[in-house]
Structures are given as C-alpha cells and as structure tokens.
Amino acid sequence: MIMAKLISRRRMILVSAAACGLPLVDRTMAHAEAKPVIWKGQALGAVATLVLNHPDRAKAEQLIGQVVKEVARLEAIFSLYRPESELSQLNRLGALAMPSEELVALLEASRLVWQDTDGLFDPTIQPLWTLHARHFAQPDADATGPSAAQIKRARSLVGFEKVSFNRDRVAFAKPDMGLTLNGIAQGYIADRIVSLLREAGITSSLVDMGEISAIGRRDDGTPWQVGLADTPGGFTAGDMVIPLVDKALATSSPDGFRFDSAAKFGHILHPRATSVTPPCRRVTTICGNATTADGYSTAMTLMEPDHIRDLVAKRTGISVDLVTSAGEHMRLG
C-alpha cells in the first residue's frame, strides 16, 4: 500500500505508506500508542504531505497550522503562477527592489548548484520553457518543435550570470529574461518546514513538499521509507525503496511532463544544446538538505552517468540512485 503522488511537470515519485506506519516491504505493523497526524495539501503545485509524530495531538495540529501558513508565505515569494508573487513581479518587470531574505537565499543556493553543475542547472531557462509550452499549445503546432530562430532568441536570454542580486535588488541584464525556481524551490520549502518543526522540538516527521526530508526515524525506531517508481504507471515490487533518517531526497525525471503528445519534448531543457535526449530516465539525489538535492537532481538528468559519478566523488554526503535512458539502474556514492 502506498501514497501516490501526482505526476507533476518535474517528478515521478511515490512515497510509501510506511511513513504512516504501514510498511512497504516489512509487513510487521508498528504499535505506537498515538497515531501520527497527517496533513495533505499542495506546495508550488505539487502534492504535499506531512507526517508528524507527537504525543500531544492538539499541539501537533497546531504545528501543522503553522506549516500551512509558512508554505503559503513561501509560495507568495516563489510561485510562477501567482501574479503578485515576488518571482512573478521580477519576471514581469525585470527587476525587484527589496527582495525578501528567502528569495535572496534561494538565489544564492541556485548559484552554487549552477556553478557545481557547469551551468546545467540554470533557473533562467524559463524563456525557453515558455517558448516550448506556447508552441505546443497551438492546435496546429509543428511536431518538430519551435523554429531554430525562436530557440536561438530564447537561448540568448538564458544564463544565470545575467542575473545580479543582493539584499537590495534583483535585476536581469536583458529584457524578456525570466526565472523559474521550480527546480529547487520545493526543496527549499521542505528545508524551511524541517527547520520550523525542529525548532518546535519535533524529532520524528516525514516532510514532503514536492521533495522529501526526514526528521529522525519513525516512532517505532525504523527509518522512514521512500519508494521510487521507475515508470509513470505506479509502484511495483521491483522498484527501489530508500530508507531515510535525517536526510533529504529529491527526484527528477523527463517523463514528469512532456510538452507534446508524441512525448519527444520533455520539460527538463538543456540550457545550451538543442534536441538533447536526457541520458537519465530518473535521477534521485540523497543528501543532507532538500534544497541541494532538488537542484542537483534537476541538473543530473542532463548528465552522463560518468559525469554524475565525478560530481558525487567531489562532494561529501551525497549519493545518487538513477536509471539511465537505456534502463540500467545505478547507485553512485
């Protein structure tokens, strides 16, 4: 039995009901005196779930109320689809005065992942994404995709080095640029919720805000378990189960969203190359925080496995579980 997440534009991941005390592999039931409090909602368009173990149910529900407010506050900063969010204002105007502390922090985190991945993670990919979305939304869309001239113009707007930011201002170097933080913001939100819960004394929780972070263990002392479905059809016995204790996990897949009915154009776009087939069908990154895991999993979908292996070797505390486009399963780190 599992809790299935919707297939979003970025993800193909299933969270096992082991989070709720229903083991996915081990059929031994946990006999906790108090059942966990479970909240389900949305975060940046993704299905979100919070499993909270707390001896006082009233206090647990109060904490969940605080979590809901915090998610709403962060969405008002990072959402692409709320016209008055900070990100929407920045994309509309090309500059934003007095950005929030959270926006600057996430841009700083994005710059680190951008540098680490040789620019494969690039939040300024939004003009290219918008071009494909608008192209294939037309009823008579050319099945070969946007024209070379259109792609060249959109790609001229891509490059995180064209974004300047500090605590006073965020600005684009060119008109018509745009940012998307969908490749990292869900991880950041998960980290913020984890911090909120830890500050409240929580020692056992599974936080899923589109990316997943585990606080401690389940109330029976066993690790939280996350199931990774390698196909959109659902979880099968042959798929991976990842145990999590005080770790975060993020998954990216080009199959999470396709622009066209022929499924040739995926939503994870290469910032520099044209018509690149992602070498990986699924990439799952496990590390100490969900922000880094989220950004890395996005970029690694565009990397060859050897490149991923080299990057993991240079970074401590990071491991990767992936399936190549040819169907080969690999564990790195």
C-alpha positions as CSV (number, residue, x, y, z in Angstrom):
1,M,0.0,0.0,0.0
2,I,1.4,3.4,-0.9
3,M,0.5,7.1,-1.0
4,A,0.9,8.0,-4.7
5,K,2.0,11.5,-5.7
6,L,0.6,13.1,-8.8
7,I,2.9,13.1,-11.8
8,S,3.9,16.8,-11.9
9,R,5.8,18.7,-14.5
10,R,9.0,17.6,-12.8
11,R,8.5,14.5,-10.8
12,M,7.7,10.8,-10.8
13,I,8.0,9.7,-7.2
14,L,5.9,7.6,-4.8
15,V,6.0,7.9,-1.1
16,S,5.4,4.7,0.8
17,A,2.7,4.4,3.4
18,A,5.5,3.3,5.7
19,A,5.5,7.0,6.6
20,C,2.2,6.4,8.3
21,G,3.2,3.2,10.0
22,L,2.2,0.9,7.1
23,P,5.5,-0.8,6.0
24,L,6.1,-1.2,2.3
25,V,8.5,-4.2,2.5
26,D,8.4,-5.4,6.1
27,R,4.8,-6.4,6.9
28,T,5.3,-6.1,10.7
29,M,2.9,-3.4,11.9
30,A,4.1,-0.7,14.3
31,H,2.2,-0.5,17.6
32,A,2.5,3.1,18.6
33,E,0.2,4.4,21.3
34,A,-0.6,7.5,19.3
35,K,-1.2,7.6,15.6
36,P,0.7,10.2,13.6
37,V,-1.1,13.4,12.5
38,I,-1.1,13.6,8.7
39,W,-1.6,16.7,6.6
40,K,-2.1,16.7,2.8
41,G,-2.1,19.8,0.6
42,Q,0.0,21.4,-2.1
43,A,3.3,23.3,-2.4
44,L,4.1,25.1,-5.6
45,G,1.6,22.9,-7.5
46,A,3.0,19.6,-6.2
47,V,1.1,17.3,-3.9
48,A,2.5,17.8,-0.4
49,T,2.3,15.5,2.7
50,L,3.4,16.0,6.3
51,V,3.5,13.0,8.7
52,L,4.0,14.2,12.3
53,N,4.6,12.0,15.3
54,H,3.8,13.9,18.5
55,P,2.4,12.7,21.8
56,D,0.0,15.7,22.1
57,R,-2.4,15.6,19.1
58,A,-3.6,19.2,19.8
59,K,-0.1,20.5,19.7
60,A,0.6,18.5,16.5
61,E,-2.4,20.0,14.8
62,Q,-1.3,23.5,15.9
63,L,2.1,22.9,14.4
64,I,0.5,21.8,11.1
65,G,-1.4,25.0,11.1
66,Q,1.9,26.9,11.3
67,V,3.3,24.7,8.5
68,V,0.3,25.6,6.2
69,K,0.8,29.3,6.9
70,E,4.6,29.0,6.2
71,V,4.0,27.2,2.9
72,A,1.5,29.8,1.8
73,R,4.0,32.6,2.7
74,L,6.8,31.0,0.7
75,E,4.5,30.4,-2.3
76,A,3.8,34.1,-2.3
77,I,7.6,34.5,-2.9
78,F,8.4,31.7,-5.3
79,S,5.3,30.9,-7.3
80,L,5.4,31.3,-11.1
81,Y,1.6,31.2,-11.2
82,R,0.6,33.8,-8.6
83,P,0.7,37.2,-10.4
84,E,1.7,39.1,-7.3
85,S,4.4,36.7,-6.1
86,E,7.9,38.2,-5.9
87,L,9.1,35.9,-8.7
88,S,6.2,36.9,-10.9
89,Q,6.9,40.6,-10.3
90,L,10.6,40.1,-11.1
91,N,9.8,38.3,-14.3
92,R,7.2,40.9,-15.3
93,L,9.4,44.0,-14.5
94,G,12.9,42.6,-15.0
95,A,13.9,43.9,-11.6
96,L,12.8,43.8,-8.0
97,A,13.7,46.2,-5.2
98,M,14.0,45.0,-1.6
99,P,13.6,41.3,-2.3
100,S,12.8,39.0,0.6
101,E,15.5,37.3,2.6
102,E,14.2,34.0,1.3
103,L,14.4,34.9,-2.4
104,V,18.0,36.1,-2.0
105,A,18.9,32.9,0.0
106,L,17.4,30.7,-2.7
107,L,19.2,32.6,-5.5
108,E,22.4,32.1,-3.6
109,A,21.7,28.4,-3.3
110,S,20.9,28.3,-7.0
111,R,24.1,30.0,-7.9
112,L,26.1,27.3,-6.0
113,V,24.3,24.5,-7.8
114,W,24.7,26.3,-11.2
115,Q,28.4,26.6,-10.6
116,D,28.7,23.0,-9.4
117,T,26.9,21.6,-12.4
118,D,28.7,23.7,-15.1
119,G,25.5,25.6,-15.7
120,L,23.3,22.6,-16.4
121,F,21.1,23.8,-13.5
122,D,20.0,27.2,-14.7
123,P,16.9,29.0,-13.3
124,T,17.0,31.4,-16.3
125,I,15.7,28.6,-18.5
126,Q,12.2,30.0,-18.2
127,P,12.1,31.8,-21.6
128,L,13.0,28.5,-23.4
129,W,10.4,26.6,-21.3
130,T,7.8,29.2,-22.1
131,L,8.6,29.0,-25.8
132,H,8.0,25.3,-25.9
133,A,4.8,25.5,-23.8
134,R,3.3,28.1,-26.1
135,H,4.4,26.4,-29.3
136,F,2.8,23.0,-28.4
137,A,-0.3,24.7,-27.0
138,Q,-1.2,25.7,-30.6
139,P,-3.6,23.3,-32.3
140,D,-1.5,23.2,-35.5
141,A,1.9,23.1,-33.7
142,D,4.8,21.8,-35.8
143,A,5.7,18.4,-34.3
144,T,9.4,19.2,-34.7
145,G,9.2,22.0,-32.2
146,P,9.9,25.7,-32.2
147,S,11.9,27.1,-35.1
148,A,15.7,27.4,-34.9
149,A,15.4,31.2,-34.9
150,Q,12.9,31.1,-32.0
151,I,15.2,28.8,-30.0
152,K,18.2,30.9,-30.7
153,R,16.5,34.0,-29.4
154,A,15.1,32.3,-26.3
155,R,18.5,30.8,-25.5
156,S,20.2,34.2,-25.8
157,L,18.2,35.1,-22.7
158,V,19.4,32.1,-20.7
159,G,22.4,32.3,-18.4
160,F,22.4,32.7,-14.6
161,E,25.4,35.1,-14.9
162,K,22.9,37.6,-16.4
163,V,21.2,37.8,-13.0
164,S,22.5,40.2,-10.4
165,F,21.2,40.1,-6.9
166,N,21.8,41.3,-3.3
167,R,19.7,42.2,-0.3
168,D,18.7,45.5,-2.0
169,R,17.8,44.4,-5.5
170,V,17.5,41.6,-8.1
171,A,17.8,42.5,-11.8
172,F,18.1,40.9,-15.2
173,A,20.8,42.0,-17.6
174,K,18.4,41.7,-20.6
175,P,14.8,42.5,-21.3
176,D,12.4,39.5,-21.6
177,M,14.5,37.3,-19.3
178,G,12.7,35.1,-16.8
179,L,13.4,32.9,-13.8
180,T,11.9,29.7,-12.7
181,L,12.7,28.3,-9.3
182,N,10.6,25.2,-9.7
183,G,13.8,23.1,-10.0
184,I,14.9,24.0,-6.4
185,A,12.2,25.9,-4.5
186,Q,10.3,22.8,-3.4
187,G,13.4,21.5,-1.8
188,Y,13.9,24.9,-0.1
189,I,10.4,24.9,1.2
190,A,10.9,21.4,2.6
191,D,14.1,22.6,4.4
192,R,12.2,25.5,5.9
193,I,9.4,23.3,7.2
194,V,12.0,20.9,8.7
195,S,13.6,23.9,10.5
196,L,10.3,25.1,11.8
197,L,9.5,21.6,13.2
198,R,12.9,21.1,14.7
199,E,12.7,24.4,16.5
200,A,9.4,23.2,17.9
201,G,11.1,20.1,19.3
202,I,9.9,17.6,16.7
203,T,12.1,14.6,16.5
204,S,10.1,12.3,14.2
205,S,8.5,13.6,10.9
206,L,8.4,13.0,7.2
207,V,8.1,16.2,5.2
208,D,7.1,16.0,1.6
209,M,6.8,19.4,-0.1
210,G,7.4,18.0,-3.6
211,E,10.8,17.0,-2.3
212,I,11.2,14.9,0.8
213,S,13.1,15.4,4.1
214,A,13.1,13.1,7.1
215,I,13.4,14.2,10.7
216,G,14.8,11.3,12.8
217,R,13.1,8.0,12.5
218,R,9.6,6.7,12.6
219,D,8.0,6.3,16.0
220,D,8.9,2.6,16.1
221,G,12.6,3.4,15.6
222,T,12.8,2.2,12.0
223,P,13.9,4.5,9.1
224,W,11.3,6.3,7.0
225,Q,10.9,4.6,3.6
226,V,10.5,6.3,0.2
227,G,9.6,4.2,-2.8
228,L,11.0,5.2,-6.2
229,A,8.8,4.3,-9.2
230,D,10.8,4.0,-12.4
231,T,7.8,4.3,-14.6
232,P,4.7,6.6,-14.5
233,G,2.4,3.5,-14.2
234,G,2.9,3.2,-10.5
235,F,5.0,1.4,-7.8
236,T,6.0,-2.2,-8.4
237,A,7.8,-4.7,-6.2
238,G,10.9,-4.3,-8.3
239,D,11.3,-0.6,-7.8
240,M,13.7,0.9,-5.2
241,V,13.0,1.7,-1.6
242,I,15.2,4.3,0.1
243,P,15.5,4.4,3.9
244,L,15.8,7.9,5.2
245,V,17.0,9.1,8.6
246,D,17.8,12.9,8.9
247,K,18.3,13.0,5.2
248,A,16.6,14.6,2.2
249,L,15.7,13.2,-1.1
250,A,14.8,14.7,-4.5
251,T,13.8,13.0,-7.7
252,S,13.7,14.4,-11.3
253,S,12.6,12.7,-14.5
254,P,12.0,14.0,-18.0
255,D,8.8,11.8,-18.0
256,G,7.4,14.1,-15.3
257,F,6.0,16.3,-18.1
258,R,6.1,16.3,-21.8
259,F,5.1,19.3,-24.0
260,D,3.9,17.3,-27.0
261,S,1.6,14.3,-27.4
262,A,4.4,12.3,-29.1
263,A,6.4,12.7,-25.8
264,K,9.6,13.9,-27.7
265,F,10.0,17.2,-25.8
266,G,10.4,16.9,-22.1
267,H,10.3,19.8,-19.6
268,I,13.9,19.5,-18.4
269,L,15.6,21.5,-21.1
270,H,19.3,21.8,-21.8
271,P,20.4,25.5,-21.3
272,R,22.9,25.3,-24.2
273,A,22.3,22.4,-26.5
274,T,19.4,21.7,-28.8
275,S,17.4,18.5,-29.1
276,V,19.4,16.7,-26.3
277,T,17.9,13.4,-25.2
278,P,18.4,13.3,-21.4
279,P,20.8,10.4,-20.6
280,C,18.8,9.5,-17.4
281,R,15.2,8.4,-17.1
282,R,15.2,9.1,-13.4
283,V,17.7,10.7,-11.0
284,T,17.2,10.6,-7.3
285,T,19.7,12.6,-5.1
286,I,20.0,11.9,-1.4
287,C,21.9,14.4,0.8
288,G,21.7,16.5,4.0
289,N,19.3,19.1,2.7
290,A,16.5,19.1,0.2
291,T,17.5,22.4,-1.5
292,T,20.8,20.9,-2.8
293,A,19.1,17.5,-3.5
294,D,16.5,19.3,-5.6
295,G,18.8,21.4,-7.7
296,Y,21.3,18.5,-8.3
297,S,18.6,16.0,-9.3
298,T,17.3,18.5,-11.9
299,A,20.8,19.1,-13.5
300,M,21.9,15.4,-13.2
301,T,19.1,14.3,-15.5
302,L,21.1,16.1,-18.3
303,M,24.4,14.5,-17.3
304,E,26.0,11.3,-18.4
305,P,26.4,8.8,-15.6
306,D,30.2,9.2,-15.6
307,H,29.8,13.0,-15.1
308,I,27.4,12.3,-12.2
309,R,29.9,9.9,-10.7
310,D,32.7,12.5,-10.9
311,L,30.5,15.2,-9.3
312,V,29.4,12.8,-6.5
313,A,33.1,11.9,-5.8
314,K,33.9,15.6,-5.2
315,R,31.0,16.2,-2.8
316,T,30.8,14.5,0.6
317,G,27.5,13.3,1.9
318,I,25.8,12.9,-1.5
319,S,24.6,9.7,-3.1
320,V,22.6,9.2,-6.3
321,D,20.2,6.4,-7.4
322,L,19.5,6.6,-11.2
323,V,18.0,4.8,-14.1
324,T,19.6,5.6,-17.5
325,S,17.6,6.1,-20.7
326,A,18.6,2.6,-21.6
327,G,17.0,1.2,-18.4
328,E,20.2,0.5,-16.5
329,H,20.0,1.0,-12.7
330,M,23.0,2.6,-11.0
331,R,23.8,3.6,-7.4
332,L,26.6,6.2,-7.0
333,G,28.2,7.5,-3.8
